[in-house]
Amino acid sequence: MHTSSSWEPWPTLPLEAWSDTYATLHLCTQIAGKIRLTLSPWINHSWNVTLYVTSRGLTTSPVPHGTRTCEILFDFIDHEVQVLASDGGFGRLPLEPQSVAAFYRRLMGEMERLGLPVHIVRKPNEVAEPIPFDRDETHCAYDPDYANRFWRILVQADRVFKVFRGRFGGKCSPVHFFWGAPDLAVTRFSGRPAPPHPGGIPNLPDPVTVEAYADEVSSCGFWPGGGPVAHPAFYSYAYPQPAGFAEAPIRPEAAFYNTDLGEFILPYDVVRTSASPDDTLLEFLQTTYEAAANLAGWDRATLEAVHDPRGGR
C-alpha cells in the first residue's frame, strides 16, 4: 500500500475523520487482547494483556495454548488479521467494513479451526456503553487509510518511547499498547509503594486498577483522543500526583495540564508539524517525568543510572 518514497512518518489523524473506524478497531483489538489475557499467565500491572507495535501493525506476541503457542497479528498494510500457531497452523481474516460481531465470529472460527479454542469475557472494557462482542452489530466501520495512518503514528511513538525508556535504569514497563483506552504507553517506577488507587474506570474491575497502580509511577503515552481531548495527543501523568505537579513548567510551551484527565497533554499535531518531531516529543516526555520525579523526591541518581555494555560492537 505504501512504498518508501511515499511514506509519511507523521501523518495527520483528525479524530472526526475516522471516529467510526476508531471505535470499531478499538473493539476488535480488545477481542485479540482478551484472548491473550485468557491464555497468558498473569504479569504484574496487567503486562500480560497488551499488544505490541510491529513493522506491519500490532501483535499479541506468542501466547501459550497447551504445549503450543499462537499469535494474532493485525496487518495494517494488507489489512488482514493473521493467526499463527507454533505447529505451522495459519489462518487469516480480512480487515474490512464488518460488524464487531462478524469479526468476533471470524476470529474465533479461525482459532477453532486451528485447534486453538478459547472462551473470553465478551463484555468490552473501558467503554461507556459496552455491547457484548458477539452481539455488536452497531460498530462496523473500517477505513483502511485511517487505520494505516494510526498504525504509522504508533510506529513513530513506539520508536521514540523506546529511546526515552532506554534512559532509565530502574523498573520500567515495556512500550506496549493497552487496548482498554486504547493507548500506547511506557511507565517508569520509583520503587516505592503507592496509596490504593480509587478505581472508578468505566467497565474495568477496581482490583485491576488498584494492582496496576500499586507502585508510584510516572507514565506517558499516545492516545488517539476522545472525550475532553478531541484530537490525538501525547500525555503524561504521575500517580500519586505530587503537590505542584499541575503547575510545573513543561516544554514545549504548547503542552498543557488537563484538569479533567489529571495529566499533561501535548497535541499530536504540535509534534507532527515541529522541525524535529523526535526532539519535541522527547522534550515533553523528559520534562513531565522530571516534574513528577523531582516533586515526589525520586532517587533519580540511582534510577537513571544506565550502563550500555555493547561498547564498540
Beta strands, then each sheet from edge to edge (+ up, - down):
strand 1: 52-53
strand 2: 57-59
strand 3: 63-65
strand 4: 68-75
strand 5: 80-85
strand 6: 90-94
strand 7: 176-178
strand 8: 183-193
strand 9: 215-223
strand 10: 233-239
strand 11: 256-258
strand 12: 263-267
sheet 1: 1+ 2- 4+ 3-
sheet 2: 1+ 2- 4+ 5- 6+
sheet 3: 7+ 8- 9+ 10- 12+ 11-
end
